[in-house]
Amino acid sequence: MAPVEKSSSLTCSLREQKHSQWEFPDWIPVAHRWTCLSDSEAAPYLPAEEKSPLFSIQREGIKDDGALYRLNRFSSLQPHPERLDVSFFVGGPVWALEWCPTPEGSAAPQYVAVSCHRSMEETHSVSGLHSGPALLQIWDLGVLHTDSPNKARLAYAIAADYGCVWDMKFCPSGAWEPPSAARTHPQMSRLGLLAAAFSDGRVVVYALPHPGALHHAKTTQVQCIATLQVGSVQAGNASECGQCFSLSWMPSKPHHHLAAGFYDGTVAVWNLLTKSLLQCVPQPDASLKLYPFRCFLAHDHAVRSIEWCKADSNFLVTVGSDRKIKFWDLRRLYEPINSIKRFLSTEVAWLLPYNGITVAQDNCYAPYGLCGIHYIDAGYLGFKAYFVAPRKGTVWSISGSDWLNTVAAGDITGELVAAVLPDLAVNPLNVKRSSDRRFPVYKADLLPRSPDGPERSEQALPRTHCYSEMVARSYIRFQDTDLRSFQNFPSREPMRRMHTQELKAELSLDRLQMEALHKVRFSPNLDSQGWLVSGGQAGIVRAHCLAGLASGVGHQLLPECQARFSILYGDTPSSPGPPEHSLLPAE
């Protein structure tokens, strides 16, 4: 636990220096920009599936009752009273997921932004632009105390017409205020600032109000705060660089820079606070159109992921479909600090304490036995790559927790694994038994079932990419690990199953990968630092608490942060609310 304690204390001290209490004071949600939509007006934006696939949940140490669940669209299961896991159905395959940041010690309700495809079989060509209806959902998970779990509910949803969302990022700090904040009408208390990367090539920034400020409005339309696009005032064209696949918000105050990666390999950086008439153009609807102050060709193909260095915002890393990982100094963009060509990377996570990144990879170029999660030094220390965890199939998403010094990754086989990193300020070449550092959070399996219900061993899964046929003849089984304690962990069944999966997992690419996990995100907030949310092809989003890791960190840091928060804000906050474009209710 020494690296965890070191990382959490360092994160706390760095956030005191790099984070802010209040930023973007002019970007406040305003009530008169919101228009309620009727059910018929909201219908084109809703995901097509009204019911989830059948699924069951087996929890380690609890006798399985064999119950099968099917959730309505925008509904959730009651959290388990002991294990605290939360499950809800968003309506389609999840491809964008992000936590809303809250101040340390606020004890505020936690919110998650989710975006999914409208259809279970929807596909997109990476080379073209795609427009059409999309829905950004804001889910309220409640105050995530370990003793009183809350049922997840859809707070509201934002309807947009810019195509599907590939990435979302919240402003890291200074955008949240208590729902009880004194605001005179028409202003509403602000929950956060959310940037979304759309498939028509534009980036849109929304100012989200607390849900209570909308007075229970369920479906609304609103203007965005700002639209970010490449080009210039005289030659602005949202389609110039193709789709936008990745976003990263500058992690240090005043958070005024936002970087985005595009299909043609371009990285654009915007100054959100600029007053330049060449970069900021007011629009008739009172929003802003912003043009980048810096653009450079980072890769020969699409930029898959982009991350700022949290300790020094002059540095960022990009990974592209040209199989290269590049570290950049924004003051010297004529060449990267370091360029590494290894494999096809899908996503990166840059943890605060270290001079390197953890990388998730596609298995198409990986040598046998070396596909998975790697830690790669930026080049300053010269360490060789450290193999964090092997994976049999493509790892779609990776996320890191600065508080816990831990990374988590979800892959195409439906397994969510987490790994506690060693102290990577020291050469990891000497790390022994790295297999004991990783553990499964849960495993999703697609199993056959008869029309009458229970599975039969003689049945086989249909070899089809048709969702309706697949969902009629199969169900998903989630096998959850008991994460309250890691006692005797190497000998426990989930660990044995994980090690077997690492060697012998089956990849059935001739059927719809219903169990695949596409997005994983650790909570960045101290109040929920042990919580992990994940979602994938089935449209079922799940939240788990790594209580065995998080309890020590919380007991140490939370009381001091809560005292500081109460001095700054007075009373502790109550529950918050919805955003823009179009909002939809839970069923």
Phi and psi in degrees as a GROMACS rama.xvg file:
@    title "Ramachandran Plot"
@    xaxis  label "Phi"
@    yaxis  label "Psi"
@TYPE xy
-58.8019  -45.7299  ALA-2
-62.0467  -31.7876  PRO-3
-67.0042  -46.9432  VAL-4
-64.4758  -40.91  GLU-5
-63.8611  -43.9163  LYS-6
-66.1288  -40.7765  SER-7
-67.3556  -41.9517  SER-8
-68.0737  -37.4775  SER-9
-66.4629  -40.5052  LEU-10
-61.8071  -42.6256  THR-11
-62.4947  -45.4515  CYS-12
-69.8064  -38.3518  SER-13
-67.7803  -35.9897  LEU-14
-67.7617  -31.6939  ARG-15
-62.2457  -33.1055  GLU-16
-85.0998  -41.3961  GLN-17
-95.9601  -19.8021  LYS-18
-97.4613  163.46  HIS-19
-128.312  154.923  SER-20
-81.3306  -29.3802  GLN-21
-154.96  125.264  TRP-22
-136.56  165.199  GLU-23
50.4803  58.0714  PHE-24
-64.5316  -18.9864  PRO-25
-85.9933  -13.3249  ASP-26
-96.7072  75.432  TRP-27
-111.837  134.459  ILE-28
-62.822  137.688  PRO-29
-121.588  132.352  VAL-30
-63.676  -38.856  ALA-31
-72.5291  -7.42537  HIS-32
-86.4413  -2.56942  ARG-33
-102.356  133.347  TRP-34
-126.363  125.621  THR-35
-69.4307  137.543  CYS-36
-100.861  143.454  LEU-37
-75.6768  169.174  SER-38
-59.614  -39.5665  ASP-39
-69.6843  -34.8691  SER-40
-71.3284  -32.8977  GLU-41
-81.1193  -21.6353  ALA-42
-54.0188  -41.5157  ALA-43
-63.3751  -18.7208  PRO-44
-92.0943  -14.0688  TYR-45
-75.4949  144.479  LEU-46
-58.2415  147.434  PRO-47
-70.2325  -34.2271  ALA-48
-79.3963  124.868  GLU-49
-93.2402  -14.2182  GLU-50
-135.156  146.355  LYS-51
-77.2288  164.109  SER-52
-62.6533  156.897  PRO-53
-65.1733  141.017  LEU-54
-150.761  157.223  PHE-55
-128.549  160.408  SER-56
-128.065  119.952  ILE-57
-108.1  123.157  GLN-58
-108.183  132.184  ARG-59
-56.756  130.31  GLU-60
85.2483  -2.8537  GLY-61
-119.284  130.067  ILE-62
-62.2478  130.208  LYS-63
-76.2094  127.354  ASP-64
-92.237  -0.560743  ASP-65
73.4447  11.7367  GLY-66
-69.5677  138.022  ALA-67
-107.296  137.347  LEU-68
-115.207  148.441  TYR-69
-141.249  117.829  ARG-70
-96.9675  144.837  LEU-71
-72.69  158.691  ASN-72
-58.1886  133.21  ARG-73
66.2122  27.2082  PHE-74
-120.213  169.056  SER-75
-141.227  162.907  SER-76
-84.8551  153.795  LEU-77
-66.5056  130.387  GLN-78
-58.8087  147.589  PRO-79
-68.8451  133.406  HIS-80
-65.102  -26.8593  PRO-81
-98.963  -49.2314  GLU-82
-85.599  -18.5812  ARG-83
72.0927  2.24377  LEU-84
-65.4437  142.653  ASP-85
-117.515  138.272  VAL-86
-135.941  134.489  SER-87
-148.331  156.829  PHE-88
-109.491  122.717  PHE-89
-98.6086  -10.6681  VAL-90
108.441  -14.6563  GLY-91
-165.329  176.51  GLY-92
-60.5307  129.205  PRO-93
-85.1785  125.828  VAL-94
-127.73  -1.6624  TRP-95
-148.147  136.342  ALA-96
-156.22  134.575  LEU-97
-160.252  142.007  GLU-98
-83.3928  146.037  TRP-99
-85.5307  122.07  CYS-100
-67.647  143.815  PRO-101
-131.653  155.073  THR-102
-64.689  151.063  PRO-103
-62.5228  132.489  GLU-104
81.7366  9.50743  GLY-105
-77.4471  -21.2176  SER-106
51.7918  34.6055  ALA-107
-89.5923  156.841  ALA-108
-57.5348  145.331  PRO-109
-99.6241  137.388  GLN-110
-121.526  146.074  TYR-111
-127.56  130.374  VAL-112
-93.5656  132.296  ALA-113
-131.895  140.31  VAL-114
-133.661  136.837  SER-115
-132.314  162.105  CYS-116
-69.5341  155.01  HIS-117
-74.4969  -29.1472  ARG-118
-121.303  148.634  SER-119
-68.9352  -20.2372  MET-120
-111.232  13.1182  GLU-121
-68.9493  132.355  GLU-122
-130.281  159.628  THR-123
-138.161  140.246  HIS-124
-79.0203  132.454  SER-125
-70.6735  -21.9371  VAL-126
-82.7852  -20.4804  SER-127
-105.257  169.74  GLY-128
-94.4096  148.457  LEU-129
-133.735  125.363  HIS-130
-117.181  173.099  SER-131
138.551  178.489  GLY-132
-70.787  143.024  PRO-133
-143.589  159.483  ALA-134
-132.661  122.158  LEU-135
-100.125  116.548  LEU-136
-100.443  135.686  GLN-137
-112.112  114.52  ILE-138
-105.516  135.736  TRP-139
-97.3426  114.294  ASP-140
-94.2241  -1.61701  LEU-141
77.8386  -174.5  GLY-142
-79.2823  113.937  VAL-143
-83.5658  66.5521  LEU-144
-78.8631  148.857  HIS-145
-75.6927  -9.62429  THR-146
-105.174  -14.4896  ASP-147
-142.537  80.7918  SER-148
-66.8129  147.395  PRO-149
-109.313  149.033  ASN-150
-75.6214  131.596  LYS-151
-68.9938  144.167  ALA-152
-141.841  148.66  ARG-153
-75.0362  113.192  LEU-154
-73.3183  -46.5928  ALA-155
-172.978  173.264  TYR-156
-139.496  149.921  ALA-157
-109.299  122.863  ILE-158
-92.938  129.958  ALA-159
-132.408  166.882  ALA-160
-123.844  32.0817  ASP-161
-109.889  16.3199  TYR-162
91.4461  -171.183  GLY-163
-75.6344  160.61  CYS-164
-100.447  124.604  VAL-165
-97.3823  -23.6135  TRP-166
-157.543  150.885  ASP-167
-138.972  144.073  MET-168
-142.46  134.455  LYS-169
-89.5671  151.411  PHE-170
-59.3594  126.434  CYS-171
-61.9754  -30.987  PRO-172
-159.575  164.478  SER-173
79.5855  5.38769  GLY-174
-107.783  -10.5947  ALA-175
-97.5705  140.769  TRP-176
-138.026  156.532  GLU-177
-60.2073  146.174  PRO-178
-62.6079  -19.9803  PRO-179
-89.2001  7.74047  SER-180
-58.2278  140.599  ALA-181
-73.846  105.188  ALA-182
-125.011  132.441  ARG-183
-88.9796  139.075  THR-184
-56.1962  135.938  HIS-185
-95.508  7.19349  PRO-186
-71.203  150.344  GLN-187
-124.341  150.927  MET-188
-63.4777  139.864  SER-189
-95.9048  129.941  ARG-190
-85.2335  -39.1013  LEU-191
175.318  172.848  GLY-192
-113.028  123.968  LEU-193
-119.01  126.819  LEU-194
-104.527  133.952  ALA-195
-125.503  134.106  ALA-196
-96.847  118.16  ALA-197
-103.549  160.209  PHE-198
-78.6806  -3.00953  SER-199
-92.9571  6.79976  ASP-200
98.1248  -2.57231  GLY-201
-105.876  158.832  ARG-202
-115.127  130.429  VAL-203
-120.75  134.339  VAL-204
-108.128  127.493  VAL-205
-114.674  140.892  TYR-206
-97.7522  113.472  ALA-207
-95.3394  128.646  LEU-208
-86.4909  162.792  PRO-209
-64.4199  144.371  HIS-210
-56.6985  -37.123  PRO-211
-63.1913  -23.6826  GLY-212
-69.9591  -17.4647  ALA-213
-89.6554  0.726274  LEU-214
54.5673  49.0602  HIS-215
67.6556  15.8759  HIS-216
-64.5993  134.916  ALA-217
-104.595  -35.1829  LYS-218
-130.448  116.494  THR-219
-140.43  165.244  THR-220
-125.654  145.545  GLN-221
-154.295  156.8  VAL-222
-79.277  145.842  GLN-223
-74.6819  165.984  CYS-224
-75.8645  -44.8754  ILE-225
-152.306  146.308  ALA-226
-113.067  126.581  THR-227
-107.308  127.219  LEU-228
-144.136  159.963  GLN-229
-78.6162  171.637  VAL-230
100.355  -152.306  GLY-231
-148.282  178.033  SER-232
-58.0643  -41.1113  VAL-233
-85.946  -15.4379  GLN-234
-142.679  51.4872  ALA-235
-83.7013  127.606  GLY-236
-150.418  112.092  ASN-237
-63.7608  -21.9473  ALA-238
-92.9339  2.9455  SER-239
-59.6955  -39.792  GLU-240
-107.719  4.13367  CYS-241
86.921  -163.435  GLY-242
-66.8611  151.698  GLN-243
-97.2628  120.669  CYS-244
-105.638  -20.3493  PHE-245
-148.198  148.674  SER-246
-134.644  153.672  LEU-247
-152.924  127.59  SER-248
-95.0342  133.846  TRP-249
-54.6155  124.705  MET-250
-78.8272  -12.7878  PRO-251
-109.147  148.026  SER-252
-60.4921  146.057  LYS-253
-90.0855  19.8603  PRO-254
56.4542  34.9411  HIS-255
-89.4133  -1.70162  HIS-256
-112.725  139.603  HIS-257
-130.397  128.808  LEU-258
-110.77  144.963  ALA-259
-139.959  146.067  ALA-260
-112.623  139.773  GLY-261
-120.371  172.669  PHE-262
-61.0892  -38.7723  TYR-263
-82.8052  7.67205  ASP-264
94.0263  -0.264493  GLY-265
-76.9461  140.225  THR-266
-114.163  126.915  VAL-267
-114.763  142.268  ALA-268
-125.715  124.4  VAL-269
-105.694  146.412  TRP-270
-98.4304  107.497  ASN-271
-72.1997  -17.969  LEU-272
-103.052  8.1036  LEU-273
-63.4987  145.289  THR-274
-111.003  3.61029  LYS-275
-63.3952  133.093  SER-276
-69.8509  -15.6037  LEU-277
-85.9682  -18.6693  LEU-278
-114.351  -17.109  GLN-279
-130.114  115.786  CYS-280
-120.495  110.931  VAL-281
-63.1173  141.721  PRO-282
-106.439  160.391  GLN-283
-59.4328  -27.7176  PRO-284
-87.1673  13.4863  ASP-285
77.6339  4.9312  ALA-286
-88.8164  178.935  SER-287
-118.156  146.856  LEU-288
-112.288  121.352  LYS-289
-111.402  140.411  LEU-290
-113.135  149.731  TYR-291
-71.4042  149.185  PRO-292
-93.0148  -8.87583  PHE-293
-149.63  129.742  ARG-294
-135.491  139.7  CYS-295
-150.121  151.876  PHE-296
-85.8224  103.572  LEU-297
-87.1152  -31.8857  ALA-298
-140.827  164.638  HIS-299
-82.9146  -8.26758  ASP-300
-146.439  -167.237  HIS-301
-57.1237  141.365  ALA-302
-85.5049  111.33  VAL-303
-81.9331  -32.656  ARG-304
-155.614  149.71  SER-305
-144.291  137.367  ILE-306
-143.131  137.712  GLU-307
-82.4375  153.874  TRP-308
-77.3033  127.044  CYS-309
-76.2055  -22.2561  LYS-310
-85.5471  -27.7127  ALA-311
-148.153  111.681  ASP-312
-78.3717  7.80776  SER-313
-78.8449  -10.9394  ASN-314
-118.47  142.113  PHE-315
-146.959  165.451  LEU-316
-124.837  143.26  VAL-317
-129.088  147.038  THR-318
-128.149  142.246  VAL-319
-131.579  171.274  GLY-320
-73.3345  -2.91589  SER-321
-83.6082  9.99689  ASP-322
72.9106  15.592  ARG-323
-107.718  145.791  LYS-324
-113.735  123.93  ILE-325
-127.212  133.294  LYS-326
-101.483  132.872  PHE-327
-124.062  142.744  TRP-328
-103.834  115.438  ASP-329
-65.4021  -10.9462  LEU-330
-87.0111  -13.5786  ARG-331
-141.33  79.3909  ARG-332
-90.6259  4.99577  LEU-333
-68.442  -21.5795  TYR-334
-157.611  152.326  GLU-335
-71.5246  154.487  PRO-336
-62.0198  -41.0297  ILE-337
-151.475  140.852  ASN-338
-131.515  124.245  SER-339
-123.562  126.547  ILE-340
-110.738  112.882  LYS-341
-130.232  -60.1056  ARG-342
-156.394  178.355  PHE-343
-84.3104  110.842  LEU-344
-90.3253  145.273  SER-345
-104.586  -37.1468  THR-346
-161.428  154.107  GLU-347
-127.835  157.057  VAL-348
-133.494  129.104  ALA-349
-111.914  102.299  TRP-350
-75.2635  147.999  LEU-351
-56.4556  -46.4401  LEU-352
-76.4539  -8.94137  PRO-353
-118.63  153.497  TYR-354
-92.7618  51.3747  ASN-355
-175.865  179.192  GLY-356
-129.062  153.907  ILE-357
-99.4523  135.968  THR-358
-122.989  132.996  VAL-359
-96.0927  145.313  ALA-360
-132.859  152.627  GLN-361
-78.0754  147.089  ASP-362
-87.7301  3.86372  ASN-363
-70.5363  -29.4307  CYS-364
-110.727  5.55471  TYR-365
-82.4829  134.347  ALA-366
-62.3284  155.244  PRO-367
-57.6872  129.157  TYR-368
85.4044  -4.83038  GLY-369
-114.716  6.67852  LEU-370
-76.8344  141.333  CYS-371
151.643  -135.208  GLY-372
-115.948  128.369  ILE-373
-125.637  146.745  HIS-374
-100.923  127.586  TYR-375
-123.07  123.039  ILE-376
-69.4726  145.529  ASP-377
-69.5895  -14.0119  ALA-378
118.282  -16.6993  GLY-379
-69.9038  -43.6603  TYR-380
-90.1165  -19.2173  LEU-381
75.6767  19.7946  GLY-382
-72.0197  147.659  PHE-383
-74.3605  159.767  LYS-384
-61.1546  140.312  ALA-385
-107.428  126.128  TYR-386
-84.3901  105.346  PHE-387
-75.3959  -47.6461  VAL-388
-160  131.483  ALA-389
-78.7054  145.819  PRO-390
-134.412  145.183  ARG-391
-81.1392  -36.5817  LYS-392
-114.414  -177.062  GLY-393
-60.5505  131.994  THR-394
-93.4967  110.235  VAL-395
-77.4135  -32.1689  TRP-396
-148.539  148.252  SER-397
-140.558  145.585  ILE-398
-144.139  146.549  SER-399
-120.706  148.619  GLY-400
-110.636  115.991  SER-401
-66.1214  -31.5979  ASP-402
-67.4817  -37.166  TRP-403
-106.905  -0.368377  LEU-404
53.2158  40.6574  ASN-405
-132.045  144.43  THR-406
-116.355  152.521  VAL-407
-133.201  146.881  ALA-408
-143.608  143.368  ALA-409
-117.255  141.437  GLY-410
-127.886  -179.071  ASP-411
-69.8148  -19.9259  ILE-412
-83.6733  -4.41728  THR-413
89.4986  14.816  GLY-414
-102.941  131.616  GLU-415
-105.433  113.574  LEU-416
-116.826  151.126  VAL-417
-126.084  152.208  ALA-418
-141.091  128.004  ALA-419
-82.1706  120.616  VAL-420
-78.167  147.975  LEU-421
-73.7416  -179.16  PRO-422
-74.1295  100.788  ASP-423
-85.316  8.36094  LEU-424
-76.941  -14.5708  ALA-425
-108.646  147.624  VAL-426
-55.1589  118.345  ASN-427
-73.495  0.115535  PRO-428
-59.1658  -26.9805  LEU-429
-94.9434  5.40517  ASN-430
-70.869  127.619  VAL-431
-102.13  148.69  LYS-432
49.1027  57.7834  ARG-433
-64.3028  -20.0574  SER-434
-64.9959  -24.6951  SER-435
-78.3225  -9.88726  ASP-436
-88.235  -15.1544  ARG-437
-108.263  153.67  ARG-438
-154.819  152.962  PHE-439
-83.857  140.042  PRO-440
-89.0541  -48.7368  VAL-441
-161.338  163.693  TYR-442
-127.834  129.271  LYS-443
-102.756  127.572  ALA-444
-122.337  140.967  ASP-445
-96.3342  119.754  LEU-446
-120.494  147.758  LEU-447
-74.4541  154.082  PRO-448
-144.376  153.352  ARG-449
-83.5652  163.161  SER-450
-57.3993  -23.3365  PRO-451
-82.5235  -13.5098  ASP-452
133.27  -79.5967  GLY-453
-68.0985  155.143  PRO-454
-71.317  152.854  GLU-455
-128.513  134.658  ARG-456
-65.0347  -28.3081  SER-457
-78.8166  -11.452  GLU-458
-81.1292  155.602  GLN-459
-125.743  154.125  ALA-460
-69.0977  141.856  LEU-461
-67.1727  136.748  PRO-462
-89.525  79.7653  ARG-463
-148.77  154.266  THR-464
-102.454  11.96  HIS-465
-87.0768  120.006  CYS-466
-64.2728  -44.4262  TYR-467
-61.0464  -38.9262  SER-468
-71.5017  -39.5412  GLU-469
-67.0528  -42.6906  MET-470
-72.7078  -24.0658  VAL-471
-76.1583  -22.2342  ALA-472
-121.066  14.6956  ARG-473
-152.594  168.192  SER-474
-146.215  163.757  TYR-475
-103.389  132.074  ILE-476
-111.381  120.047  ARG-477
-96.1186  125.65  PHE-478
-110.348  107.059  GLN-479
-94.5807  140.281  ASP-480
-87.4321  143.238  THR-481
-77.2589  105.603  ASP-482
-98.946  12.7929  LEU-483
-75.1457  -25.3798  ARG-484
-148.56  146.438  SER-485
-108.249  21.0268  PHE-486
-65.6614  133.649  GLN-487
54.1686  33.193  ASN-488
-63.3015  -42.4629  PHE-489
-57.7393  -27.6145  PRO-490
-95.9918  -0.727363  SER-491
-80.1302  154.702  ARG-492
-59.0326  -42.918  GLU-493
-59.0793  -36.7784  PRO-494
-68.2959  -41.6908  MET-495
-63.2164  -40.0618  ARG-496
-64.7309  -40.7845  ARG-497
-62.6171  -44.1228  MET-498
-65.9127  -33.2261  HIS-499
-66.9449  -42.1348  THR-500
-61.4393  -35.8718  GLN-501
-64.0928  -24.5479  GLU-502
-102.137  -37.7681  LEU-503
-127.657  20.7043  LYS-504
-63.4188  139.215  ALA-505
-91.1513  134.56  GLU-506
-109.454  108.037  LEU-507
-101.616  83.8275  SER-508
-82.4477  -3.66525  LEU-509
-91.0719  13.5143  ASP-510
-140.944  168.363  ARG-511
-66.5753  126.588  LEU-512
-83.0784  73.8704  GLN-513
-62.3138  -29.1925  MET-514
-86.767  -7.94719  GLU-515
-61.4002  142.174  ALA-516
-104.614  125.409  LEU-517
-102.316  -29.8897  HIS-518
-140.042  137.283  LYS-519
-134.579  135.114  VAL-520
-143.794  125.436  ARG-521
-77.6775  145.022  PHE-522
-69.4311  132.764  SER-523
-83.8726  -3.85618  PRO-524
-92.6547  138.539  ASN-525
-61.746  -37.039  LEU-526
-66.9102  -20.0093  ASP-527
-133.786  37.5923  SER-528
-66.6666  -16.8038  GLN-529
-94.6112  3.93885  GLY-530
-94.9225  142.842  TRP-531
-134.171  128.133  LEU-532
-116.581  143.214  VAL-533
-148.183  151.585  SER-534
-157.304  162.057  GLY-535
-157.75  -146.502  GLY-536
-61.2712  -35.1795  GLN-537
-74.2873  -12.8426  ALA-538
80.3069  7.05855  GLY-539
-95.9018  116.429  ILE-540
-97.5566  134.021  VAL-541
-127.294  144.162  ARG-542
-122.149  133.234  ALA-543
-129.362  150.438  HIS-544
-108.475  121.565  CYS-545
-85.7824  68.6529  LEU-546
-62.3056  -35.4452  ALA-547
-63.8265  -28.1055  GLY-548
-90.5544  -37.5213  LEU-549
-83.0927  -22.1329  ALA-550
-60.9391  -42.3338  SER-551
-64.2247  -41.8194  GLY-552
-63.859  -45.2535  VAL-553
-63.8511  -44.02  GLY-554
-63.7246  -31.1419  HIS-555
-76.9703  -48.2798  GLN-556
-98.3138  -28.8741  LEU-557
-61.9941  -46.2989  LEU-558
-57.0471  -42.9338  PRO-559
-65.3878  -41.9078  GLU-560
-68.7365  -35.6235  CYS-561
-66.3966  -38.6177  GLN-562
-65.121  -41.3238  ALA-563
-65.4125  -40.0977  ARG-564
-64.6087  -42.0882  PHE-565
-65.9692  -30.5276  SER-566
-68.4352  -40.8568  ILE-567
-72.8861  -42.5899  LEU-568
-110.362  -10.1569  TYR-569
80.4798  -111.733  GLY-570
-71.9925  153.775  ASP-571
-75.4174  147.251  THR-572
-75.2276  155.945  PRO-573
-102.07  -163.965  SER-574
-78.6683  143.302  SER-575
-95.8034  -167.283  PRO-576
-147.754  -160.33  GLY-577
-87.685  167.079  PRO-578
-112.786  -137.984  PRO-579
-111.086  178.676  GLU-580
70.4512  -79.9487  HIS-581
-149.141  135.465  SER-582
-116.329  139.843  LEU-583
-128.862  148.602  LEU-584
-88.1065  162.887  PRO-585
-77.8121  146.747  ALA-586
